[in-house]
Amino acid sequence: MIDSHDPITETVVGVGSAAGVRNDGRPPAVLALPDSPAALSLPDFPWDSLAPFAARAREHPDGIVDLSVGSPVDPTPAVVRDALVAATDAHAYPTTSGTPALRAAIVDWYARRRGVRGLSTDAVLPTIGSKELVALLPLLLGLGPGDTVVYPRTAYPTYAVGSALARTAGVAADDPAHWPASTRLVWLNSPGNPNGVVLGVPALRAAVARARELGAVVVNDECYAELGWQPERWGATANDERVPSILDPRVTDGNHTGLLSVYSLSKQSNLAGYRAAFVAGDESLVQRVLEVRKHAGLIPPAPVQAAMVAALGDEQHVAEQRERYRARRAVLATALESAGFRIDDSEAGLYLWVTRDEPALVTIATLAEYGMLAAPGTFYEGESSQHVRFALTATDERIAAAAQRLALLYKP
Ligand SMILES: Cc1ncc(COP(=O)(O)O)c(C=O)c1O
């Protein structure tokens, strides 16, 4: 047992000589921790700032229409739930690398849905949702001070958080020509959150070429790849051009060196609560990441691994969910345009990225007056943003309510 004189205790607590270290068995008065999270230079958690707008929107007599977060509202498909239930006897530790069945299912999914053939089962790895991987990847790759992590200018904030956690420099830059010589990791996000931008094969090739000049890893966060909305482009049927993966042979010419694709089942399969995602690509990088994750105990639970196999093997529920979102998107897009919004980008994904050419928070305040909540672009591209992000993750009834309220908002 460790008592208060144990040198381990003394190295953990105590400022200077005796401060904080007590010999009476009571906890120390002062912990010698840095001011966290400020010491890590983490941004404020932005969603807290929406509370007053949410409170105002909730005053609407027919309740709030909350389109601010991309959290699925439709049920987890039965095929996935049944697989989870069948796997609840999980007495043994799960494998960090994933069960053989899961690794095979991921390899098979890349071949079937993404046109990426020939991945080895050692080149794929399950993660506990993808947010933790996004936040930890710079650390898992051993990056630190002196290194630079690049991410899109309009971006999901966790790329910058991951850079801060590793104490690397974070640079928001889309043009590969602007990536500095110290770049060691480049985050791409196609289709993008919040703006639904899709990077085609030429853009992905340009990113890979520049990153290879710099000796940097390129990771594409691809969790919206099954949700393409352009007719005959970024679609999902056999005749459509699919949203390309960073591992697409037209991008890689068959060479995966330095390339990783990150995918999540949260959105396509309505199982955000399960925490189910994976990374695939350069086998040596995947194995490096696996090594650290084994030490750190970053293991998806065994029942979730079983559920992932079921989700990856069933295309029907993904197609049904896509059609639900397609219908909601059509209703919302029409209502937004009729109300004087311009829809920018939004070629794929779960969001409509819109503007009224006014500061984002002015739009958010107006929406709140009409009982609606959306996400301000300030969360994704800085204070000067004039965009607002509407998520498609609401019931048909709430989307219809949004359309009615938007009709009232229009002033010619
Ligand atoms: C671009 C992007 N990456 C990663 C995630 C995290 O997804 P999850 O942790 O549910 O897999 C999200 C969630 O919204 C996202 O939008």
The ligand as a Gaussian input file, in Angstrom:
#p B3LYP/6-31G(d) Opt

LIG

0 1
 C      -15.880000      15.101000     -39.379000
 C      -16.162000      14.265000     -38.200000
 N      -15.225000      13.422000     -37.758000
 C      -15.431000      12.644000     -36.694000
 C      -16.621000      12.681000     -36.003000
 C      -16.790000      11.808000     -34.786000
 O      -17.662000      10.773000     -34.993000
 P      -17.710000       9.549000     -33.981000
 O      -16.817000       9.848000     -32.836000
 O      -19.131000       9.416000     -33.595000
 O      -17.219000       8.367000     -34.760000
 C      -17.620000      13.550000     -36.408000
 C      -18.896000      13.639000     -35.655000
 O      -19.719000      14.448000     -35.863000
 C      -17.388000      14.363000     -37.535000
 O      -18.313000      15.208000     -37.986000

